[in-house]
Each structure stands twice: as structure tokens, then as C-alpha cells.
Amino acid sequence: MMFTLVALVCSDTTLQTKLPQVIICCKHSLSQANALLLEDELPDNVFLLRRETHWNSAKDFEHLIRVLGLVLAQHVPANWQPIFMMDCAKIHLQGNVFEALQDNGIWPLVVPARLTWLLQPLDTAGFHKFKMYVRRLAANFFDPNGVEKPVVSMVRYVVEAIRKVLQGTRWASVFEANGFGNVDGDLTTMIKTELRVRCMPLVHPALPSERALKVMWPRGMPVHPNLMHALPPLPAALALPAPAAPLALAPPPPALAGAPIDVDDDEAAHPPAIAPVAPAPGVGVHPSAGRRFVRKRSGLT
């Protein structure tokens, strides 16, 4: 079985349990009947999509952001500023993605190309534990005759890992250690070694220039012409003369306190080649009827 897990984790433990998690399966692997069977079992914040392929797309990613916007509107205080961290996968850098973030008042934070392994919390602290847990659950994915069990079993393993492994992780310290926290926070030894710095570098808060974005973007991929217009203006509260933290767009002052959100997606295969992305947990956001309403509104069906 091949599938993609699009996962969100957050530095706030209360909000983390409400973040949407998306499992994408190929229609040829997951029948409509099995999808309906699983639908009734899923936690309210876990979405199961059947698509022509198991790959994520810019359109589904946009829908995920709009569902996230609905969740944030219900559960995040008005004086918090959500910051959405994502890597430089090409589907993440499309105009419709940045427009969805802007529409929901979310600041984008793009991890520069070829630095995901070093800086992104899901990569540095989530993958290994998640993979080990799923592999242990999937040890019995094949019966004694070597026949693969139904795809339903694998989806259940992934949902179990979503709930048990990463829901128990306190992500605030990971965000902090990776440079997405307080200005005076300490970085991991690996980050300081790889980037050749002794402490958190200081930069003045400002919107990135097109030239800076080109350095961050994957080689050969142009910066979307409307991207600079889609970036939200910095509030006056952040236009401070003193330098602020670099990688997390500077920690917001008290009036704009908030929690960064990390998203990642990856392909996974049946054991032993499972390589799913690390998600955050699954406790309900809405009752069942509410979940269906959110799915209808977002297009995640």
C-alpha cells in the first residue's frame, strides 16, 4: 500500500490535538466501501482522501489550509498570530497556497530548500519515533502465507500512531531548539555546527525581498509573481528598531503571542519501506456532523 500523510504539529499542546491530519490513498488501493468503513472510525480531525494517485497536490494542500483556518478561528485567541511552517516542496509554493494563508490571516514561514532535514521540527524530532511505532504495529501486516492484509489495517495503524506517538510529544521545546522560539533560546549543536554560528543570529524583522526568496526556493523554480502581494504586511508592533529572531520571523510581542505550526507531507509504503510523515494527534475537533460540514466546506472529500 502506498499513501501520503500530510501532518501538522504545533508548539501549543492544547491546539495540537485539534489540528487537521490528512491521509491520501490511491483509489486503486482503497475502495469506496473501505473508505466509508474507515470514515466512521476516524478521529474528528483526521481526514481520509481517495485520489487518482496517493500524491499530495497544491489544491488539496490549499484545502487543508482552509480547514486549518476554520479550526484556528474557533480555538485560537484573537491576539495570537498563527505562523505556518512548510518546506520548499513545489506544491507548497504555489500562488493558491499563499492566497489561502493570507485569506485566513496566517503568516507563511518557508524552510529554505535543502535545509528541511536540519531545521524543520517534524524532520528533526518526529520521523524516527513515528516510523518505529508504525513498523511495530505493521509487523503483522502480512499473514503467515505472505499475503498482504486489507488496506484498512494499514490506515488504522497510521491513525493509531497519529494519536499515540506524536500527541505525547511536547513540541514547544523542539521548535525552540530549531530556532523558532524566543530570541534568547539556544539552538541545537547540530544547527550551530552546520550553519557555523555560536548562537541565534539576529536580523531586523522585514518582509523578504524577491532576491532573498530566490535563494530559498528550489533551483530552477521561479518565485510566483503574485507572491509578494500575498505576503501579509508586518504589524506596526513588529516594526521595532531592535533586531529580532531570524528564522521564526521574530517572536511576536505579547499583543501578538502565538504558536508556530509545522506541516509536512511524505510518501509511505507498506512495511518495511514505511516512510510516513510525522503527524500530530487525533482527538476530536468537532462532533461527527461538524466534521462532515468542515469537509464539505473545504473540499476535502
C-alpha positions as CSV (number, residue, x, y, z in Angstrom):
1,M,0.0,0.0,0.0
2,M,1.2,3.5,-0.9
3,F,-0.1,6.6,0.7
4,T,0.8,10.1,1.7
5,L,0.3,11.6,5.2
6,V,0.1,15.4,5.4
7,A,0.7,16.2,9.0
8,L,0.6,19.3,11.3
9,V,2.2,19.8,14.7
10,C,2.1,22.8,16.9
11,S,4.1,24.2,19.8
12,D,0.8,24.6,21.8
13,T,-0.2,21.3,23.3
14,T,-3.9,22.2,23.5
15,L,-4.2,23.3,19.9
16,Q,-2.1,20.4,18.7
17,T,-4.9,17.9,19.4
18,K,-7.3,19.9,17.1
19,L,-5.0,20.3,14.1
20,P,-6.2,18.5,10.9
21,Q,-4.2,15.5,9.6
22,V,-4.8,14.1,6.1
23,I,-4.1,10.6,4.8
24,I,-4.2,10.4,1.0
25,C,-4.7,7.0,-0.6
26,C,-4.9,5.9,-4.3
27,K,-8.4,4.9,-5.4
28,H,-7.0,1.7,-6.8
29,S,-5.7,0.7,-3.3
30,L,-8.6,1.9,-1.2
31,S,-12.1,1.0,-2.3
32,Q,-15.1,3.3,-1.7
33,A,-16.6,0.7,0.6
34,N,-13.5,0.5,2.8
35,A,-13.2,4.3,2.8
36,L,-16.7,4.6,4.2
37,L,-15.9,1.9,6.8
38,L,-12.9,3.9,8.0
39,E,-14.8,7.2,7.9
40,D,-16.9,6.2,10.9
41,E,-13.7,5.2,12.9
42,L,-11.6,8.2,12.3
43,P,-11.0,10.9,15.0
44,D,-12.7,14.1,14.0
45,N,-9.5,15.8,12.9
46,V,-8.2,13.0,10.7
47,F,-9.3,13.1,7.0
48,L,-9.0,10.3,4.6
49,L,-8.9,11.2,0.9
50,R,-9.2,8.9,-2.1
51,R,-7.5,10.3,-5.2
52,E,-6.3,9.1,-8.6
53,T,-2.8,8.9,-7.0
54,H,-1.5,8.9,-3.5
55,W,0.5,12.1,-4.0
56,N,-0.5,15.4,-2.4
57,S,-1.5,18.3,-4.7
58,A,-1.5,22.1,-4.4
59,K,-5.3,22.0,-4.5
60,D,-5.6,19.5,-1.6
61,F,-2.9,21.5,0.3
62,E,-4.9,24.7,-0.2
63,H,-8.0,22.9,1.2
64,L,-6.0,21.7,4.2
65,I,-5.0,25.3,5.0
66,R,-8.6,26.5,4.7
67,V,-9.7,23.7,7.1
68,L,-6.9,24.8,9.4
69,G,-8.3,28.4,9.2
70,L,-11.7,27.2,10.4
71,V,-10.0,25.4,13.3
72,L,-7.9,28.4,14.3
73,A,-10.9,30.7,14.1
74,Q,-12.6,28.5,16.7
75,H,-9.7,27.7,19.0
76,V,-7.1,30.5,18.8
77,P,-7.4,33.7,20.8
78,A,-7.7,36.9,18.7
79,N,-4.4,38.2,19.9
80,W,-2.5,35.2,18.7
81,Q,-0.7,35.3,15.3
82,P,-0.5,31.8,13.7
83,I,2.7,31.1,11.8
84,F,2.6,28.2,9.3
85,M,5.9,26.5,8.6
86,M,6.4,24.4,5.4
87,D,9.3,23.1,3.3
88,C,10.0,24.0,-0.3
89,A,8.1,21.3,-2.0
90,K,6.8,22.8,-5.2
91,I,3.2,22.2,-4.4
92,H,3.7,24.3,-1.2
93,L,4.9,27.3,-3.2
94,Q,2.0,27.8,-5.5
95,G,0.0,31.1,-5.6
96,N,-3.2,29.5,-4.4
97,V,-1.4,28.2,-1.2
98,F,-0.2,31.6,-0.2
99,E,-3.5,33.2,-1.0
100,A,-5.2,30.6,1.3
101,L,-2.8,31.5,4.1
102,Q,-3.5,35.2,3.6
103,D,-7.2,34.7,3.5
104,N,-7.0,33.1,6.9
105,G,-4.6,35.6,8.5
106,I,-1.8,33.1,8.7
107,W,1.9,34.1,8.2
108,P,3.9,31.7,6.0
109,L,7.3,30.5,7.1
110,V,9.2,28.7,4.4
111,V,12.1,26.5,5.4
112,P,14.8,27.1,2.7
113,A,15.4,24.4,0.1
114,R,17.9,21.7,1.2
115,L,17.6,22.6,4.9
116,T,14.4,20.8,5.9
117,W,16.4,17.9,7.4
118,L,18.2,20.4,9.7
119,L,15.5,22.9,10.6
120,Q,12.0,21.5,10.3
121,P,10.7,20.1,13.7
122,L,8.9,17.1,12.1
123,D,12.2,16.1,10.4
124,T,14.4,16.6,13.3
125,A,12.3,15.1,16.1
126,G,9.3,13.3,14.6
127,F,10.0,10.9,11.8
128,H,12.1,8.4,13.6
129,K,9.7,7.7,16.5
130,F,6.7,7.7,14.3
131,K,8.3,5.2,11.8
132,M,9.3,2.9,14.6
133,Y,5.8,2.9,16.1
134,V,4.1,2.2,12.7
135,R,6.7,-0.6,11.9
136,R,6.0,-2.3,15.2
137,L,2.2,-2.1,14.6
138,A,2.7,-3.3,11.0
139,A,4.8,-6.3,11.9
140,N,1.7,-8.4,11.3
141,F,0.7,-6.7,8.1
142,F,1.3,-9.9,6.2
143,D,-0.4,-13.2,7.2
144,P,1.8,-16.3,7.6
145,N,1.4,-17.1,3.9
146,G,2.8,-13.7,2.9
147,V,-0.5,-12.3,1.8
148,E,-1.0,-8.6,2.5
149,K,-3.9,-7.8,4.8
150,P,-6.5,-5.2,3.8
151,V,-5.5,-1.6,3.3
152,V,-7.9,-0.8,6.1
153,S,-5.4,-2.4,8.6
154,M,-2.6,-0.1,7.5
155,V,-4.8,3.1,7.7
156,R,-5.7,2.0,11.2
157,Y,-2.1,1.6,12.1
158,V,-1.3,5.1,10.9
159,V,-4.2,6.6,12.8
160,E,-3.1,4.8,15.9
161,A,0.4,6.3,15.5
162,I,-1.1,9.7,15.0
163,R,-2.9,9.5,18.3
164,K,-0.4,7.7,20.4
165,V,3.1,8.8,19.3
166,L,3.0,12.5,18.4
167,Q,0.2,13.5,20.7
168,G,2.5,12.7,23.5
169,T,5.3,14.9,22.2
170,R,5.7,18.4,23.6
171,W,6.7,20.2,20.5
172,A,7.5,23.6,22.1
173,S,11.0,22.6,23.1
174,V,11.6,21.2,19.5
175,F,10.5,24.5,17.9
176,E,12.7,26.4,20.4
177,A,15.8,24.3,19.8
178,N,15.4,24.6,16.0
179,G,15.3,28.4,16.2
180,F,11.6,29.0,16.1
181,G,11.1,30.4,19.6
182,N,12.4,33.0,21.9
183,V,15.2,35.3,20.7
184,D,17.5,34.2,23.5
185,G,16.7,30.5,23.0
186,D,19.6,28.1,22.4
187,L,20.0,26.2,19.1
188,T,20.9,22.5,18.8
189,T,24.5,21.7,18.5
190,M,23.9,20.3,15.0
191,I,22.3,23.5,13.8
192,K,25.2,25.6,15.2
193,T,27.7,23.3,13.6
194,E,26.1,23.1,10.2
195,L,25.4,26.9,10.0
196,R,28.6,27.8,11.7
197,V,27.1,30.1,14.3
198,R,27.5,30.2,18.0
199,C,24.1,31.4,19.0
200,M,20.8,32.6,17.4
201,P,21.7,35.2,14.6
202,L,19.9,38.5,14.8
203,V,18.2,40.2,11.9
204,H,15.8,43.1,11.7
205,P,12.2,42.0,11.1
206,A,11.1,42.8,7.5
207,L,9.4,41.1,4.6
208,P,11.8,39.1,2.4
209,S,12.9,40.6,-0.9
210,E,12.3,38.7,-4.1
211,R,16.1,38.2,-4.3
212,A,16.1,36.5,-0.8
213,L,13.1,34.3,-1.8
214,K,15.0,33.1,-4.9
215,V,17.9,32.0,-2.7
216,M,15.4,30.0,-0.5
217,W,13.4,28.5,-3.4
218,P,14.3,25.2,-5.2
219,R,16.7,25.6,-8.0
220,G,15.1,26.4,-11.3
221,M,11.7,27.3,-9.7
222,P,10.6,30.9,-10.3
223,V,9.1,32.9,-7.4
224,H,5.4,33.3,-8.1
225,P,4.8,36.8,-9.5
226,N,1.9,37.4,-7.1
227,L,3.7,36.1,-4.0
228,M,4.9,39.4,-2.7
229,H,1.4,40.7,-2.8
230,A,0.1,37.7,-1.0
231,L,2.5,38.1,1.9
232,P,0.8,39.9,4.8
233,P,2.2,43.2,5.9
234,L,4.1,43.2,9.2
235,P,2.1,44.8,12.0
236,A,3.4,48.0,13.4
237,A,4.0,46.2,16.7
238,L,6.8,44.2,15.0
239,A,8.5,47.2,13.3
240,L,11.0,47.5,16.1
241,P,14.4,49.2,15.9
242,A,16.0,46.4,17.9
243,P,16.8,43.2,16.0
244,A,14.7,40.1,16.5
245,A,14.9,36.4,15.9
246,P,15.7,35.3,12.3
247,L,14.2,32.1,11.4
248,A,10.8,32.4,13.0
249,L,10.0,35.8,11.6
250,A,10.8,37.1,15.1
251,P,8.8,36.1,18.2
252,P,5.7,38.2,18.4
253,P,5.4,40.7,21.3
254,P,2.8,39.9,24.0
255,A,0.0,41.5,22.0
256,L,0.7,39.0,19.2
257,A,1.5,35.9,21.1
258,G,1.0,32.7,19.3
259,A,2.3,29.2,18.4
260,P,4.0,28.2,15.2
261,I,2.6,25.3,13.3
262,D,4.7,22.9,11.3
263,V,3.4,21.0,8.3
264,D,5.0,18.2,6.3
265,D,3.9,15.5,3.9
266,D,5.6,12.5,2.6
267,E,5.0,9.2,0.8
268,A,4.7,6.0,2.7
269,A,4.7,2.4,1.6
270,H,3.9,-0.9,3.2
271,P,6.5,-2.3,5.6
272,P,9.4,-2.5,5.8
273,A,9.6,0.6,3.5
274,I,7.3,2.8,5.5
275,A,8.4,6.4,5.5
276,P,5.4,8.4,6.6
277,V,5.5,12.0,7.8
278,A,5.1,12.7,11.4
279,P,1.7,14.0,12.3
280,A,0.1,15.4,15.3
281,P,-2.6,13.6,17.2
282,G,-6.1,12.9,16.8
283,V,-8.6,14.0,19.3
284,G,-11.8,15.4,18.0
285,V,-12.3,18.9,16.8
286,H,-16.0,18.7,16.0
287,P,-18.7,16.1,16.5
288,S,-19.3,13.9,13.5
289,A,-21.8,16.2,11.9
290,G,-19.4,19.1,12.4
291,R,-16.6,17.1,10.7
292,R,-18.7,16.5,7.7
293,F,-19.6,20.2,7.5
294,V,-15.9,21.2,7.6
295,R,-15.1,18.6,4.9
296,K,-17.9,19.9,2.7
297,R,-16.8,23.5,3.1
298,S,-13.2,22.7,2.4
299,G,-13.5,20.3,-0.5
300,L,-11.7,17.6,1.5
301,T,-14.0,14.8,0.4
